[in-house]
Amino acid sequence: MRQCSQEARTAAAADWLPTNHPDSLRPVQWPAGAGKKRKIDGGDGMLDRFVIVRSSSFDEFRVGGRVFTPEVSRFEPAAREAFKGQIAAFTFGKASDSVILGSAVTSVGVLARMEPIETVRVLLPTSAAFRIQGGRWTREFAGFGRAALMPARGLDGQAGAGHFLEVRMPRSRLAGAMDLLECNAEIGAVLDRFGCDPRLDGLRLFAEHVHHLVASIDQEPAALVDFDRFRSAHEQILVLRLARVIAAAARHSRQRGPSRGGVALPRAMEFIHAHAEGDVDLAALARFAGVSLRTLQFRFRSEFDKTIVQYVRDHRLALARDRLERADPEATVTGIAVATGFSHLGEFSRLYRQRYGELPRETLQRARAGKARSWSGDRP
């Protein structure tokens, strides 16, 4: 692996990061001693010449994370442990709509809330695992060689400790390629329907191409990698490959005809969301959906990679978290747990911590502290 000084890394990043880019990246000032190599298992070294932040301070890492992903409105560690993290970004050009290839590795999991965004994002885990929640559904994916498109709407996400890659592509870059493929589908609608599904046609090939490209960027001479035509050619290939994935998903969506099974899942979700705060009777759920319980279980496993009971549990946890974050001063963890369908407080706390990396009371305390600061700031 080629070794570069801090100054060389910063200069390389600054040279290739356009100031008017919608996801504009600027080098973050490293702390004292950051020029020394810090080993972070599972990905340290990928795109190492293009590091924008490497730190053992999560606050400094958060700055780099929000610069790379400006749609993130909440960015917190999932556990209170010693932290190390690195973010690198390779930009394919100086235009405002250039594609960006990012690499991130952390020693501790990260929780994030992402607002709606126009940029098309693809996550490619290598050693990190992801849990993404988008309104009524939750998806989990992990494994080297996988990839998943991110929905355009707002999301809550958790990345486990480890390494992952991310491709960020403005929709303007995809528009021409979609025209070549004779696909006029609205990109945002396709992303929202098929987001976080690693089984989409062409995604594995896209992931393989990205991993080969990262290896090439890291191993080829710097003079070649920094050559405009090298970057332009690889950017065009990435755009075409991703456009093919989105176009294939759009065609699949049009070709799927209505079926009883297709109606069953939305009806089941409607029933669960209406009854989640009380008892969810599985037999009544199947009757409401209009299919057998066995068929419904299969649909949930196929669509969400989880059982009906797991889906209900995760939905209740999401309800509880939302109420904890918006709780009134007199609210209690026990009251919120019972109100969202949990009868055993200890089990609720265990599941909540496993899902969100903190205890329910910690979420409640943080929410109250935030409101207190807000109220004090409003005083004349």
Secondary structure, DSSP 8 states (H G I E B T S, - for coil): -----HHHHHHHHHHHS-TT-TT--------TTTTS----TTTTTTTGGGEEEEES-HHHHHHHHHHH-TTEEEEEESSSS---EEEEEEES-SSTT--EEEEEEESS-EEEEE---SSEEEEEESS-EEEEEETTEEEEEE-TT--EE--SS-EEEEE-SEEEEEEEE-HHHHHHHHHHTT----HHHHHHHHTT-TTSTTHHHHHHHHHHHHHHHHHS-HHHHTSHHHHHHHHHHHHHHHHHHHHHHHHHHHH----HHHHHHHHHHHHHHHHTTS---HHHHHHHHTS-HHHHHHHHHHHHSS-HHHHHHHHHHHHHHHHHHT--TT--HHHHHHHTT---HHHHHHHHHHHHSS-HHHHHHHHHHHHHHHHHHH--
